[in-house]
Amino acid sequence: MAAAVGLRDDLTATDLRRLAQSRRDAGQVRRLLTLAVIYDGGSRSEAARTGGVGLQTVRDWVLRFNREGPDGLIDGKAPGGRPRLDANQRAALAAAVESGPIPAAHGVVRWRLVDLVQWIRDEFAVSISTQTLSRELRAMGYRKLSARPRHHAQDADAIPTFKKTSPPRWRRSGRRSPAAPLELWWQDEARVGQKNGITRRWAKRGTRPSAPKDQRTTSAYIYGAICPAEGKGAALVLPRCNTEGMTLHLAEISAAVAPGAHAVLILDQAGWHLSAGLIIPANITLLPLPAKCPELNPVENVWQFMRDNWLSNRIFKSYDDILDHCCFAWSRLMDQPWRIMSIGLRQWAHG
């Protein structure tokens, strides 16, 4: 039989019972009270009966207590099984996910779990299930997300350069009086027509929900602009996009700019935005976005929000019906200035 192990002498039975009253871990409380019996001069068998365990377990508790003190009696997290992938393999997996598959080599244009399972087997001779791989990827911070469209001919340096250089440019706008407050506006157009979109919806697993889809082509255009910092906007719904429509929209934006303030209007390089025939109000300066970089414009996110919540999954009976729904959707947005701020504010632009 193993020799009895003495308890550390820097604590007493009273100390252990006082600690047991203040601790919330039930297992630790039980062990503290068990060892308090030994401090009071009780036998190991009496302590084992108090804790409801065997003598060997009491000995293990004594060793943990002597080594780490009261905190050594707290249950630790079980180590679990040996990971299927080591640190180097996880790093290689992360690099493969970030770079994406090579269609000619891997035979797919996007990674699925089954494809990554095969890639791991080929690279490391490790067999792993799709469920385990899914847990590994989630633990590494990866999720399956929808890709954001990017123009194939976009200049790789255009977006970071614009973010870096445009704030100083609009702060020293030549048409603005140095004393005039500055408002930052964003502008874009969206086509809304009878050939409408269909959004995701909740449905029973294993089914595919249906939604009405029109094939007629009557449409209208929302000219929309927002000032995220102020939570306001200005819009017109017109039958087509051209210089005349843009001139009308600039007048609408001009009327929404605060008295005495000057607006910098950021917009894409559509022909009617930069036309020589455009009449630009005195309190507005136009600032074109880099070519093929629509993701810099938060109004694109506004259109997505309006379609997802108010405009999609509808059948428009006529052009007037389209106008009514577009005006309704924009009015709902204007009633929610916090929504405009949430969607439109950008750290690089607004600080």
C-alpha positions in Angstrom: 0.0 0.0 0.0 1.3 3.5 -0.9 2.4 5.7 2.0 0.0 8.4 3.2 0.7 11.8 1.8 0.5 14.8 4.2 -1.4 17.9 3.4 0.3 21.2 3.0 0.6 23.2 6.2 -0.2 26.8 5.1 -4.0 26.2 5.3 -6.4 24.9 7.9 -9.8 23.2 8.0 -11.4 26.5 8.7 -9.7 28.1 5.7 -11.0 25.3 3.4 -14.6 25.6 4.7 -14.5 29.4 4.3 -13.3 28.9 0.7 -16.0 26.3 0.0 -18.7 28.9 1.0 -17.4 31.4 -1.5 -16.8 29.1 -4.5 -19.4 28.2 -7.2 -17.8 25.1 -8.7 -19.6 22.2 -7.1 -16.8 19.8 -7.7 -14.2 22.1 -6.0 -16.5 22.7 -3.0 -16.9 18.9 -2.5 -13.2 18.4 -2.6 -12.5 21.2 -0.2 -14.9 19.8 2.3 -13.4 16.4 1.9 -9.9 17.6 2.7 -11.2 19.7 5.6 -12.1 16.4 7.2 -8.4 15.3 7.1 -7.3 18.7 8.5 -9.6 18.1 11.4 -7.8 14.8 12.2 -10.3 12.4 10.4 -9.0 9.3 8.6 -8.7 9.0 4.9 -11.6 6.6 4.9 -13.9 9.2 6.7 -12.8 11.7 4.1 -13.6 9.3 1.3 -17.1 8.8 2.7 -17.6 12.5 2.9 -16.6 13.0 -0.7 -18.4 9.9 -1.9 -15.3 8.5 -3.6 -12.5 5.9 -3.1 -9.3 6.2 -1.2 -7.2 6.5 -4.4 -9.3 9.4 -5.5 -8.8 11.2 -2.2 -5.0 10.6 -2.6 -5.2 12.2 -6.1 -7.0 15.2 -4.7 -4.4 15.6 -2.0 -1.6 15.6 -4.6 -3.4 18.2 -6.7 -4.1 20.3 -3.7 -0.5 20.2 -2.4 0.8 21.1 -5.9 -1.6 23.9 -6.9 -3.5 24.8 -3.8 -7.3 25.2 -3.8 -7.4 26.0 -7.6 -5.9 22.6 -8.2 -9.2 21.1 -7.2 -11.1 22.7 -10.1 -12.0 20.3 -12.9 -9.9 21.2 -16.0 -11.1 20.9 -19.6 -10.7 17.4 -21.0 -7.9 17.3 -23.6 -10.1 15.5 -26.1 -8.8 13.4 -29.0 -5.7 14.1 -31.0 -6.4 16.7 -33.7 -6.6 15.3 -37.2 -4.5 18.2 -38.6 -1.3 19.7 -37.1 -0.4 23.4 -37.1 1.6 23.1 -40.4 -1.3 21.3 -42.1 -3.8 23.9 -40.9 -1.6 26.7 -42.3 -1.4 24.9 -45.7 -5.2 24.5 -45.6 -5.7 28.1 -44.8 -3.5 29.1 -47.8 -5.4 26.8 -50.1 -8.7 28.2 -49.0 -7.5 31.8 -49.4 -6.0 31.3 -52.9 -8.9 29.1 -54.1 -8.7 26.1 -56.4 -6.9 25.9 -59.7 -9.6 24.7 -62.1 -7.1 22.9 -64.4 -5.5 21.1 -61.5 -8.3 20.6 -59.1 -11.2 20.2 -61.5 -13.5 22.7 -59.6 -13.9 26.5 -59.6 -14.7 26.7 -55.9 -13.8 24.7 -52.8 -16.5 22.4 -51.4 -15.8 20.4 -48.2 -15.6 17.2 -50.3 -13.0 18.8 -52.5 -10.9 19.9 -49.5 -11.2 16.5 -48.0 -9.7 15.0 -51.2 -7.0 17.8 -51.3 -5.9 17.0 -47.7 -5.8 13.3 -48.5 -3.6 14.0 -51.6 -1.3 16.5 -49.9 -0.9 14.9 -46.4 -2.2 11.3 -46.7 -4.6 12.2 -43.9 -8.2 10.9 -44.0 -10.7 13.4 -42.5 -14.5 13.5 -42.6 -16.4 16.5 -44.0 -18.0 17.1 -40.6 -14.6 17.2 -38.9 -13.2 19.4 -41.6 -16.1 21.8 -41.3 -15.4 22.1 -37.5 -11.7 22.7 -38.3 -12.5 25.5 -40.8 -14.9 27.2 -38.4 -12.3 27.0 -35.6 -9.9 28.7 -38.0 -12.4 31.5 -38.6 -13.7 30.5 -42.0 -17.4 30.6 -43.0 -19.1 29.9 -46.3 -20.0 33.4 -47.6 -21.4 34.8 -50.8 -18.6 36.4 -53.0 -18.8 40.1 -53.7 -18.7 40.8 -57.5 -15.5 42.5 -58.7 -15.0 43.8 -62.2 -12.6 41.6 -64.1 -10.7 44.7 -65.4 -10.5 46.5 -62.1 -7.1 48.1 -61.3 -5.8 46.4 -58.2 -4.5 49.7 -56.8 -7.5 51.9 -57.6 -9.5 51.3 -54.4 -6.7 51.8 -51.8 -5.4 54.8 -53.7 -8.9 56.4 -53.8 -9.4 55.8 -50.1 -6.1 57.4 -49.3 -6.2 60.4 -51.6 -9.9 61.4 -51.9 -10.6 62.7 -48.3 -7.9 65.5 -48.7 -9.3 66.3 -52.1 -12.9 66.8 -51.0 -11.8 68.8 -48.0 -10.1 71.4 -50.2 -12.9 71.5 -52.9 -12.4 74.5 -55.1 -16.1 75.4 -55.2 -16.4 75.4 -51.4 -16.0 78.4 -49.2 -13.4 77.6 -46.4 -16.1 78.6 -43.8 -18.8 76.4 -45.4 -19.6 73.1 -43.6 -18.9 70.0 -45.7 -21.4 67.3 -46.4 -20.4 64.0 -48.0 -23.0 62.5 -50.4 -23.0 59.4 -52.5 -25.1 58.9 -55.7 -26.2 56.1 -58.0 -29.1 54.8 -60.1 -31.0 51.5 -59.9 -33.3 50.0 -62.4 -36.6 48.6 -61.1 -38.8 46.7 -63.6 -41.4 44.1 -64.2 -38.6 41.5 -64.7 -38.0 41.5 -61.0 -35.7 39.7 -58.6 -36.4 36.8 -56.3 -34.9 36.7 -52.8 -34.1 33.9 -50.3 -36.9 32.9 -47.9 -37.5 30.5 -45.0 -38.9 27.2 -46.1 -38.9 23.5 -44.9 -35.7 21.7 -45.5 -35.9 19.5 -48.6 -38.4 21.8 -50.3 -37.9 24.5 -52.9 -40.2 27.5 -52.4 -41.7 29.3 -55.4 -42.2 33.0 -56.0 -43.9 34.9 -58.9 -41.7 35.9 -61.8 -42.7 38.4 -64.5 -41.1 38.4 -68.0 -42.4 41.8 -69.1 -39.8 44.6 -69.4 -41.5 47.9 -68.3 -39.1 49.6 -65.9 -38.1 52.8 -64.2 -34.9 54.2 -62.6 -34.4 55.4 -59.1 -31.9 58.2 -58.9 -30.8 58.0 -55.3 -28.3 59.9 -53.1 -27.5 59.6 -49.4 -25.6 61.7 -46.9 -24.7 59.0 -44.3 -23.3 61.3 -41.7 -26.6 63.2 -41.5 -28.9 60.2 -42.2 -30.7 61.9 -45.1 -31.1 61.4 -48.8 -32.7 62.7 -52.0 -34.2 60.7 -54.9 -36.2 60.9 -58.1 -37.9 58.1 -60.0 -37.6 58.7 -63.8 -38.2 56.6 -67.0 -34.5 56.6 -68.2 -31.0 57.6 -67.3 -29.6 60.6 -69.2 -28.1 64.1 -68.7 -31.5 65.7 -68.2 -32.5 63.3 -65.5 -29.1 63.7 -63.7 -29.5 67.5 -63.8 -32.9 67.2 -62.2 -31.4 64.9 -59.5 -28.6 67.3 -58.8 -31.2 70.1 -58.2 -33.0 67.7 -55.8 -29.8 67.0 -53.9 -28.9 70.7 -53.8 -32.2 71.4 -52.1 -31.5 68.8 -49.5 -28.0 70.2 -48.6 -28.1 72.2 -45.4 -28.2 76.0 -45.8 -24.7 77.4 -46.1 -23.1 73.9 -46.5 -21.3 72.5 -49.5 -21.8 68.9 -50.7 -19.1 66.7 -52.3 -21.1 64.2 -54.4 -19.2 60.9 -55.0 -20.5 59.0 -58.0 -19.4 56.6 -60.7 -18.2 57.6 -64.2 -21.4 57.0 -66.1 -21.7 59.2 -69.2 -24.6 61.3 -67.8 -22.6 61.9 -64.6 -19.7 63.6 -66.4 -21.6 65.1 -69.4 -20.6 68.6 -70.5 -24.3 69.5 -70.6 -24.8 68.7 -66.9 -25.9 71.7 -64.9 -24.2 71.5 -61.5 -25.5 73.6 -58.6 -23.1 76.0 -56.9 -23.3 74.1 -53.6 -22.2 70.7 -55.1 -18.8 69.4 -56.2 -18.7 66.2 -58.2 -16.0 63.6 -57.3 -15.9 60.6 -59.7 -15.0 57.1 -58.3 -12.3 55.1 -60.0 -13.4 53.2 -63.0 -15.0 49.7 -62.4 -15.1 50.1 -58.6 -18.8 50.1 -57.7 -18.0 48.5 -54.3 -16.7 51.9 -53.1 -20.2 53.3 -53.4 -22.5 52.5 -50.4 -25.6 53.3 -52.4 -25.1 49.9 -54.0 -25.8 48.5 -50.6 -28.8 50.7 -50.3 -30.2 49.2 -53.5 -29.6 45.7 -52.2 -31.4 46.5 -48.9 -34.4 48.0 -50.7 -34.7 45.1 -53.1 -34.4 42.5 -50.4 -37.0 44.1 -48.2 -39.4 46.1 -50.3 -39.1 45.6 -54.1 -38.3 42.0 -54.9 -40.8 39.1 -55.1 -43.4 41.5 -56.6 -45.4 41.6 -59.8 -45.7 45.2 -61.1 -48.9 45.7 -63.1 -47.8 48.9 -64.9 -45.3 51.7 -65.0 -47.4 53.7 -62.5 -47.3 50.7 -60.2 -43.5 50.6 -60.4 -43.3 54.3 -59.6 -45.6 53.9 -56.6 -43.5 51.0 -55.2 -40.2 52.8 -55.8 -41.5 56.0 -54.0 -42.9 53.9 -51.2 -39.5 52.1 -50.7 -37.5 55.3 -50.8 -39.9 57.0 -48.3 -39.5 54.0 -46.0 -35.8 54.4 -46.1 -35.9 58.1 -45.4 -38.1 57.4 -42.3 -35.1 55.4 -41.0 -32.1 57.7 -40.8 -30.3 55.3 -38.5 -30.5 52.7 -41.4 -28.9 55.2 -43.8 -26.1 55.7 -41.3 -25.7 52.0 -40.7 -25.5 51.1 -44.4 -23.7 54.2 -45.7 -21.0 55.2 -43.2 -17.5 54.2 -44.2 -14.5 54.4 -41.8 -12.1 55.5 -44.5 -14.4 58.3 -45.6 -16.1 59.5 -42.4 -13.5 58.6 -39.8 
